[in-house]
Amino acid sequence: MFFLVCGAASALLLSGVDQGSGAPFPRVQAVPLPEGQVAFEVDGVEAARYHYGASVLRPYIFPLIGPAGQRVTRLGHPHDPHGHRHHRSIWIGHQNVNGVNFWEERGGRIVQERIASVSDGPDAASLVVQLSWRDAGGKALLGERRTMTLGALPNGEVLLDIAIELKPVEGPVTLGKTPFGFLGVRVAKTMSVHDGGGTIRNSEGGINEAGVHWKQARWVDYAGRVDPATRNGIAFLDHPGNPRSPTYFHVRDDGWMGASFTYAEPYELAPDESLALRYRLYVHGPDATPDTIDNRWNEFAEEGQPAAK
């Protein structure tokens, strides 16, 4: 009898149904950790980690794990670790907010004020946080609501969505003309074109830095080796509902890519206005093709647009 009961219980657990609530078991979870960190886990295995502790000048995500079980991002430039120490894997920043630098970590600071919500689920987990963009004197220039969602796909692939909503705290805000802002990604050294023989492609058919740098595109993909025999990649998708979409991409053979919202001209925010932007990182295995990424972009586009300015 004991064997029969346990066997039935095991079958129910394996079915993915939480018998206590009747809801599917949350395979994907956002787990708060000590020292200002939150881990995103799929089936109990960490896929990404968000850092926001007191010593952090701008919150960032590291590591991000690909289907091969290896890191697909890194901290810092492999050949200029001090000068590019602000390259913290995956991060949000901007070089000129009313003249204040929130990019190179030598001026403004982005401070997390609170976690607004944490949610888990059978396919995705989300973390919503409230942040304050402050100048060197501590004055808040922008308030930010950031939503990070990690979704599990078959074969160890994941989607990482980052949505931000920025509002002036007091008075108008000018986002100055610069290629640096808002979302930056530093890929693993072994994936880069320069150090690992990787490949960059964009939605318009461009290849490597010469074909994608300072070009507008719906997406850019950076793929390369994560171990001696396996290639993984990160496709960086720009949502078509973002203002100024398709964005200009800042992409280098040395392993860096970023969406350059104010590459062409500055952007003005009146005191009663907000700016909403949404990006997706598709972390994929070796079989992803441009058609595969196009399909992922189409899915992203159909999910709805950020609020207009």
Buried (B, 14 or more C-beta within 10 A) or exposed (E): EEEEEEEEEEEEEEEEBEEEEEEEBBBBBBBEEEEBBBBBBBEEEBBBBBBBEEEBBBBBBBBBBBBBEBBBBBBBBBEEEEEBEBBBBBBBBBBBBBEBBBBBBEBBBBBBEEBEEBBBBBBBBBBBBBBBBBBEEEBBBBBBBBBBBBBBBEEBBBBBBBBBBBBBBEEEBBBBEBBBBBBBBBBBBBBBBBBBEBBBBBBBEBEBBEBBBEBBBBBBBBBBBBEEEBBBBBBBBBBBBBEBBBBBBBBBBBBBBBBBBBBEEEBEBEEEBBBBBBBBBBBBBBEBEBEBBBEBBEEBBEEEEBEEE
